[in-house]
């Protein structure tokens, strides 16, 4: 190829790449403005406070106003609406936009937060890579370690927090991850809280406006509180939770949760419990999808009972069932092991609270088996007479080693324990 040909190709490539870059910047800016213009609800308002445009980069400040009525729905109160300001600096490349976000601590709620502390700022950064070719986002968020002390001398030490999302442009589908290394809080009035290693990862999806977790795995290494002045303490060690949901491509959905906790300790003037080796596996299935989505939609607006009943009509009409595949734990060395199934049959009557309750009483079914280790009388003597009394009446059975077991059944308004009718 001749020198002129090479120069021509190079110039052409520059023109094409330059055109793509200008298109990328314009398209991304337009998408932001459209998204903000369409974002109207009764919980918050998002608007552009200011904007500076360069050739291939822009600086934007957004104003997020959280309405005080939203806080009241969450059980807290605010004297007025709360404003947050977020700075966004983005640069464009061919079909790729790189963004940096920071919270502005010089005004709004961010400034009020910092003013309440003996620190000038908190280091944090969020970066976002938007690919217009693959229609995807890669978001990374980080808060660096800091020591926060308020004017009442309460001190909170936070470790490193990292979060990420890799998915579509609307943040409605993709993979997420979250990791918080540690936190400690020293309260002036007494007490110390500690947390170590909180993580979560999984996949989110969306359907008909509902964003849900398709699957996730979360883990907590340790959390504890201790107040020696009042002899009060508690701790949780090695907690893991696995959840999954299925069926959003059908008419019915199901959800499964598996929970495991190595130990939980609670101690104060009245209680002294050590709970170990706890496992829970719960499955709820055959829920009406459309009604479940509607229930989630209205649940964030403090609905009244008639609204809740109306939104659950499809669930109640179809019915649902589930399994407690496993529920086992050990409390002060007393072991409990149980499992069971339950069913709420379909109801086609009037959507009236009393009628639905009557249907549940008449048709709900349960089959649940529980086993208790033989050392219950030694560890909990206050409950031994009741358990022994139930055994003597035939509502439970003891094996040759003294372990107690019973099967509780609810069917056709009859309740039985160990096949003996209670009601």
N, C-alpha and C positions, 0 to 999 in steps of 0.2 A: 504494500500500500504506500502511496506517495505521502510526502510530508504534508501537503495540502489536505489530503484525505484524512490523515490523522487529526490535524487541527480542526477540520470540519466536524468529525465525529465528536471530538472533545467539546467543541463549542455547542454542538447539538445536545450532548449529554448534560452540559451545564444549564442550558435553557430548559430542558425537560425537568431536571431536578429542581431548578429554581421555581418553575411553574408549579410542580407538585408541592413544594414547600409553602408557596403563597396560598395555594388551594387548601392545604392542610390547616394553616393558621386561620384562614377565613372560615373554613368549615367548623373547626373546633370552637371558635369564638361564637359562631352562630348557634351551635348546639347548646352552649352554655346559656345564652340569652333566651333561647326557646324553652329550655328546661326550667329556668327560673320563672319565666312568664307563665308557664303552665302549672307551676307549683303553688296551688292555692288550697288551703285547708283551714280548719278551725283550731289547729294546735300551734302552728308557728307560721311566720312569714319569712321568706328568703328574698333578699333584694341586693342589687349592686349599689354599693355606697359610693365607689369611685373607680375610675379606670384610666390607665395610661397605656396607649398603644405605641409600640415601636415598630420597626420594619418587620421583624420576625419574632417578636416577643411582646408580651403584655404583662402589666401589673394591675391586678384587680383586688378590690376589697369588698367582701360580702358582709351584709348585715343579717344576722339570724335573730329574729325576735320570737322568744318563747312566751306564749300567752300565760298569764297568771292562772287562768281557769284550768289549764292542763295540769299545773302543779297541784291544784286542789283535788283533781280527780285521782292523783297519785298519793293523796293523804298528807300533803304538805301545803304550806301557804306562802304566798308571795304578795308583798304590798302592791306590786305593779308588774307589768310585763318586763321581761329580762332580755337585754340585748347582748349578743356576742358578735365580735368582729373577727373575720378570718382573712388573712392576706394570701393571695394566690399569684404566683409569678410563673408564667409558662413560656417556653420557647419551642418553636416548631422546626421540624425537619421533614423530609419527604415522607408523608403519610404517618408521621410519628410526632407526638407532642409530649414533652417532658414538663411536669408540673411540680412545684414546691408549695406547700401550704404551711402556714404558721398561724397560731392564735395571737391576736393583737392584745397585749397586756397593758396598753396605754389608755384604753377606754372601755366603757361598758362593763359587763360582768367580769371580764378578764381582769380589768384594773381593780375592781372591788375585791376580787379574790387575792390578788397580789398584795394589795394594801392591808389586808387582814393578816399578812404573814411578814416575818422578818427576813424576807428575801426580795430581791429586785426582779427576778424573772425565773422562769422554768424553761430549761432547754428541751425543745421537742421539734420534731420535723416529720412531715408527711410528704412522700413523693409519689407521683402518679405518672405512669407511662401509658399513654393512650395510643393505640394502633388503629388507625382508620382503615387499614387494609384488611385486617383480620377482625375488625369491630370488637376489640378487646381492651380491657383495662388491667393494669398491674399496679396495685396500691400497696405501699409500705408505710407503716406508721411507727414512730419510735418516741418514747419519752426517756430521757437519760436520767441516771440516778441523781437524787436531790434530797436535801434535808429541809423540811418545811417546819417552821416554828411560828405559832401565832402569838399574839401579844398577851395571852393568858398563860404562856409558857407550855402549852401542849406541843409536843414535838413528834412529827411524822417523818420517818425515813423511808423513801421509796427506792426500789431497785430499778433495773432496766425493764421497760415494757416495750414489746415489739408485737405488731400485728400486721397481717398481710392479707390481700385478696387478689385472686387471679381469675378473671372471668369476663363477662360481657360488658358492653358499654353502659347498660342500665344498672349494673351491680345486682342483677336479679338471678344470675346463674354463675356458679364458679366455685372455686376452692378457697377456704379461709384457714388462717392459723393465728393463734394468739399465745403469747408467752409473757408472763409477769414473774420476774425472778424472786422478789421479796418485798415485804413491807413491815415496818415496825412502828408502833405508836405508843408514846409515853404520855399518859394523861396526868395533868397537874393534880386533879382531885383524887388520883389513885388509879392504878390499873395499867397493865401493859398488854398490848395486842401484838401478835406476830403472825406473819404469813410467809410461807416459803413455797415457791414454785407452783404457780397456777397456769395450766396450759389447756388449750383446746384447739382442735383441728377437725375439719370436715368439709362437707359439700352442701351448698345451698342451691335451691331451685325456686321457681315461682310458677304459679298457676292462677289465672283469673284475678290478678292483683294481689295474691297472697304469696309472700316470700317465706319459705319454710326451710328447715334443715332436713335434707334428705338422709344424711348420716353424720354423726359426729362422735369424737372421743375426747373427753375432758378428764383432767387429773389435777388433784391438789395433793401436794406432798405433806403439808402441815399447816394448821392454823390453830392458834391458842390465845387464851386470855387469862390473865392472872391478876387478882387484886388481893394482896396479902392482908390489907387493912380490914377487909370484911370476910376473909377466908373463903373467897369465891374464885373458882377457876374452871375452865373447860378447855378441851382440846380435841381436834380431829386430825387423824393421821392416815395418809395414803388412801385417799378417796378417788375412785374412778367412776365415770359414768359414760355409758355407750348408748346412743339413741339412734333410731332409724325410723323412717316413715316410707310407706309404699302406697301405690294405688292411685296416684294423682292423674294417671292416664286412663283410669276406669271410673265407674260411678261410686265406688266405695274405697275408703282408705283405711290404713291400719298404722299403728305406731307401737314401737317396742322400746323399752328402756331396761338397761341392765346397770345396776348400781352395786358397787363393792366398797366397803370401808374396813380398813384394818382395825382401827380402834377409835372409840369416842369416849372421852372421860368427862364427867360432870361432878363437881364437888362444891358443896356449900354447907351451911349450917344444918340443912335438912336432908340433903341428898349426897350420896357417894356411890356413883355408878360407873362401872367400867364395861363398856359394850365393845365386843371384839368380833372379828370374823363375820361381818354382816354382809349378806348378799340378797339382792332383790332383782327378780326378773319378771317384768310385767308386760303383757301384750293386750292391747285393745284393738279390735278389728271390726270390719263391716260397718264403719261409720259412713253415713251419707256425705259424699264429698261436697256437694253444693251447699248443704246446710252448715257443714263445718267451716267452710270458707266465709259464709255470711256471719256466723257466730264470731269468728275472729275479727271480721271487719268492724262490727259494732262494739266489741268488747273494750276498745280503747276510748270509748266516749261515755263512760259511766251509764250504761243502759239501765232502764227500769225493767222490772220483772216481765211485763207484757212484751217488751221488745226482745228479751232473751227467749221467752217461749216461742215467739214468732220465728226467730232465727233458727231455733232448734227443731222446728216442725219436721223437717226432712229426716233428721236423726231419729226422732221419736217414732215417726211413721214407719221407718225402715227397721228400727231396732238395732242392737249391737251386742257383741259378746266379747269375752276375753279370757285370759288365763293369768293366774299368778303362778308362773312356772316354778318359782322358787322364792321363798322368804325364810331365811335362816339367820340366826344371830345368837350370840352368847352374852348374857348379862350377868356379871359377877360370877362367871363360871357355870351358870345355868343355861343350858343349850335349848333353843327352840328351833324346830325345823318344820316348815309347813308348805303347802301348795294347794292349788284349787282352780276351779273354773267358775264363771258366772255368765248370765245371759239376761239381757233386757229385751223381751220379745216386742215385735212390731205392734204399734198402737195406731188405730185408724179413727179414733173418736174425736171429740171436741177438744180444742187446744185450751184446756182449762186446768189450772194448777191442781185443784182438788181431784179432777177426773184422772189426770196423769198420775198423781200420787196413788190413787186407788188402783189404777192399772198396775203400777209398780208393785204394790203390796200383794196383789192377786197373782201376778204372773212372773215376777222376778225370781230367778233360780240361782242357787249357789251350791257348790259341792266343794267343801274345804276341809283338808286334813291337817292336823297339827300334832306334833310330838314334843314332849317336854322331858328333859333329863331328870334322873331320879334324885338329884341333890337339891331340888327346889325347897324342900322343907328345912334343910340345914342353912341355906343361904337366905331364904325369905320365909322365916317362920310365921310371919303375920298373914301370909296367904295360904299356908299349908292346910288349915282347917277347911277353907272353902274348896280347895282342889280335892282334898280327901273326901269331903262331903259329896261333891259331884260324882266322884268315882263310886262311892258307896251306893248312890242312887242309880247308877248305871249309865250316867251321861258321859263317862269316860272309862277307860280301861287301863289296868296296870299289867306290865309283863312281869316275868319272874325276877327281873332285876329292879323293879320299882319304877321304871320309866312309864310316863303317862301319855296316852294317845286318845284322840277323839276325831270323829268326822262330823262336821256340821253341815247339814243340808237344809236348803230352803226350796220348797216346791209346792205349788198349789196352796199357798198361804200356810203351809205346815212347816214348822221348824223342828228339826230333830238333831240330837247329838248322840253319837254312837248308836244310831238307829232307834233311839228312844225319843218320843215326841215331847217337846218343850211347850209348844203352843200349836 
